[in-house]
Amino acid sequence: MSYTSENLWEVFESVRERGVRVHCLTNSVAQSLTANIMLACNIVPSMTAAHDEIPAFVESVDGLLLNLGTLDGKRRHGIRLGLEGAAKKSMPVVLDPVKVDRSDIRMEFAKDILKENVSILKANMTESAGLSGAVTENALIVRTGIEDAVFGRETTYTVGNGHAYMDKVTGIGCALGGVLAGFAATEPDKELAVLAALAVYGVCGEIAAEQANGPGSFTPAFIDTLYGLKADQFNERLKLETMNNKGGVLA
């Protein structure tokens, strides 16, 4: 299926209007930035990793983020509790398998939980390479990089927006997982939802970089841009390509 910039923008407008809730079992380095970026999109985050609180928080949200950064035994158990709670509800679950290519323990854990109700896998090239055989047919693969890609069942989409500063700030990539969960909790068409999230994120990265002197000033500019992005800015900058999975370009 082919989507237009208007389709993607409508999803972002719905996210802003609805204010969905997402619980984030994310790494300790990224928590604050993730929360602030999500709030700029009007996605309401919660972050508790306490085992006695996770079930109640997951029960009260619309989406779940699982991020494998700063992983230890306590966090692994917390992630399993989150998955158990999400399975009781029809909610999107985003897995960000941070640095699984650097740790066999982390790779095996990611493969194990991918057997469960994970609906979106967000990974870079090296992370996704080791997990390709573990992804179920119900999970949508989102590959991040110089170009972000969404691998649908019939169609592959690429978004060419973004800026190098986005890789120079710890937590920008991790925060995308929370944004993806919020968009997917708002829009039932999973491919459209994740494509809209990637597009908004990349366009805002470009705009913010033009206002910044480096990575330090980029971060607040990025949050401000997410909060104030206008439809005409988005439509003018969007770099979207769509191909069917046999390699043909779609109009």
C-alpha positions in Angstrom: 0.0 0.0 0.0 1.1 3.5 -0.7 0.7 6.3 1.8 0.8 10.1 1.3 2.3 12.8 3.5 -1.3 13.8 4.4 -2.0 10.2 5.7 1.1 10.4 7.9 0.3 13.8 9.2 -3.2 12.8 10.2 -1.7 10.1 12.4 0.4 12.7 14.2 -2.6 14.9 14.6 -4.5 12.0 16.2 -1.6 11.3 18.6 -1.6 15.0 19.7 -5.3 15.0 20.2 -5.6 11.6 22.1 -2.8 11.7 24.6 -2.3 7.9 24.7 -0.4 6.4 27.6 2.7 4.2 27.1 4.7 2.4 29.8 8.4 2.3 29.2 10.6 -0.4 30.6 13.7 1.4 29.2 17.3 1.8 30.1 18.4 4.1 32.9 20.4 6.3 30.6 17.5 7.2 28.4 14.6 7.6 30.8 14.4 11.4 31.2 15.0 12.2 27.5 12.5 9.5 26.5 9.8 11.0 28.7 10.4 14.5 27.5 10.3 13.6 23.8 7.2 11.6 24.3 5.5 14.4 26.2 6.3 16.8 23.3 4.2 14.5 21.1 1.5 14.4 23.8 2.2 10.7 24.5 2.0 10.3 28.3 4.9 8.1 29.7 5.3 6.0 32.8 8.6 4.5 33.8 8.4 2.5 36.9 10.5 -0.7 36.9 9.4 -1.9 40.4 8.1 -5.4 40.1 5.1 -4.9 42.4 4.0 -1.9 40.3 4.6 -3.0 36.7 1.4 -5.1 36.3 -0.9 -2.2 37.5 0.9 0.4 35.3 0.7 -1.9 32.2 -2.9 -2.5 32.9 -3.6 1.3 32.7 -1.7 2.1 29.5 -2.3 1.8 25.7 1.2 0.7 24.7 4.4 -0.8 26.0 8.1 -0.2 25.2 10.7 -2.8 26.1 14.3 -1.5 25.8 17.2 -3.8 26.5 19.8 -1.2 27.4 21.5 -1.4 30.8 20.0 -4.9 31.2 20.3 -7.0 34.3 18.5 -9.8 36.0 16.0 -7.5 37.8 15.2 -5.7 34.5 14.8 -9.0 32.6 12.2 -10.1 35.2 10.4 -6.7 34.9 10.2 -7.0 31.1 8.6 -10.4 31.5 6.1 -9.0 33.9 5.4 -6.2 31.3 4.8 -8.8 28.6 2.5 -10.8 30.7 0.4 -7.7 31.4 0.4 -6.6 27.8 -0.8 -10.1 26.7 -4.0 -9.5 28.7 -4.8 -6.4 26.6 -4.7 -5.6 22.9 -1.9 -3.2 22.9 1.2 -2.7 20.8 4.5 -3.8 22.3 7.7 -2.3 20.9 11.0 -4.1 21.4 14.3 -2.1 21.1 17.1 -4.7 21.4 19.8 -2.3 22.2 23.3 -3.7 21.5 22.3 -7.3 21.3 25.1 -7.8 18.8 27.6 -7.1 21.7 26.2 -9.6 24.2 25.2 -13.3 23.6 23.1 -13.1 26.8 21.2 -10.1 25.6 20.8 -11.7 22.1 19.3 -14.9 23.5 17.0 -12.9 25.8 15.8 -10.8 22.8 15.2 -14.0 20.7 13.2 -15.5 23.6 10.8 -12.6 24.1 10.3 -12.2 20.4 8.4 -15.4 20.6 5.8 -13.6 22.7 3.4 -10.7 21.9 6.0 -8.3 20.5 4.3 -6.4 17.6 7.1 -4.0 16.5 10.9 -4.7 16.5 12.9 -1.5 16.2 16.6 -2.2 15.5 19.6 -0.9 13.6 21.3 -3.0 10.9 23.7 -4.9 13.2 21.0 -5.6 15.8 18.4 -6.8 13.3 20.8 -9.1 11.5 21.2 -11.4 14.5 17.4 -11.4 15.1 16.0 -12.0 11.6 15.2 -15.6 12.2 13.5 -15.0 15.5 10.8 -12.5 14.4 7.3 -13.9 14.1 5.1 -13.1 11.1 2.9 -10.9 13.3 5.8 -8.5 14.2 6.6 -5.5 12.1 10.3 -4.8 11.6 11.5 -1.2 11.7 15.2 -0.8 10.8 16.8 2.5 11.8 19.9 4.0 10.1 20.9 6.7 7.6 17.6 5.8 6.0 14.9 4.3 8.2 12.9 1.4 6.7 9.6 -0.3 7.5 9.3 -3.9 6.2 5.6 -4.6 5.6 4.2 -7.9 4.3 3.8 -6.6 0.8 5.6 -3.2 0.9 8.9 -1.7 2.1 8.9 1.9 3.0 12.0 4.1 3.5 12.2 7.5 5.2 15.3 9.6 4.2 14.9 12.4 6.8 17.1 12.9 9.8 20.4 14.4 10.8 23.8 13.2 12.1 23.3 15.0 15.4 20.6 12.4 16.2 23.4 9.8 16.7 25.4 12.1 18.9 22.9 12.4 21.7 22.5 9.5 24.1 18.8 8.5 24.2 17.4 10.0 21.0 17.2 6.6 19.4 15.9 4.9 22.5 13.2 7.6 22.8 12.0 6.7 19.3 10.8 3.4 20.7 8.3 5.2 23.1 7.1 7.4 20.2 6.6 4.3 18.0 4.5 2.7 20.8 2.4 5.9 21.1 1.7 6.2 17.4 0.9 2.4 17.2 -1.5 2.8 20.2 -3.3 5.5 18.3 -3.4 4.2 14.7 -4.7 0.6 14.1 -2.9 0.3 10.8 0.5 -0.7 12.2 2.5 0.1 9.1 1.0 3.5 8.8 1.6 4.2 12.5 5.3 3.4 12.5 5.9 5.1 9.2 4.3 8.3 10.5 6.4 8.1 13.7 9.7 7.7 11.7 8.8 10.5 9.3 7.9 13.0 12.1 11.0 12.1 14.0 13.3 12.5 11.0 11.7 15.8 9.8 12.0 17.2 13.3 15.6 16.2 13.5 16.4 18.1 10.3 14.6 21.2 11.4 16.2 21.1 14.9 19.7 20.7 13.5 19.3 23.9 11.5 18.7 25.8 14.7 21.5 24.1 16.7 25.3 24.6 17.0 26.0 21.0 17.9 24.5 18.0 19.8 24.1 19.9 23.1 21.9 22.6 21.7 20.2 20.1 19.3 18.4 18.3 22.1 16.2 21.2 23.3 15.6 22.3 19.7 14.4 18.8 18.8 11.9 18.7 21.7 10.6 22.1 20.8 10.3 21.2 17.1 8.3 18.0 18.0 6.0 20.1 20.1 5.5 22.8 17.5 5.8 21.0 14.1 3.3 22.3 11.5 1.8 20.4 8.6 3.4 22.5 5.9 6.9 22.0 7.4 6.3 18.2 7.4 4.8 18.0 3.9 7.6 20.1 2.4 10.5 18.1 3.9 9.2 14.5 3.9 11.5 12.1 2.0 9.4 8.9 1.6 9.9 6.1 -0.9 7.6 3.1 -1.3 8.5 -0.2 -3.0 6.7 -3.5 -3.3 8.6 -6.4 -1.9 9.5 -7.6 -5.4 11.6 -4.5 -5.9 9.2 -2.3 -8.0 8.6 1.3 -7.1 5.1 2.2 -6.3 3.5 5.5 -7.4 
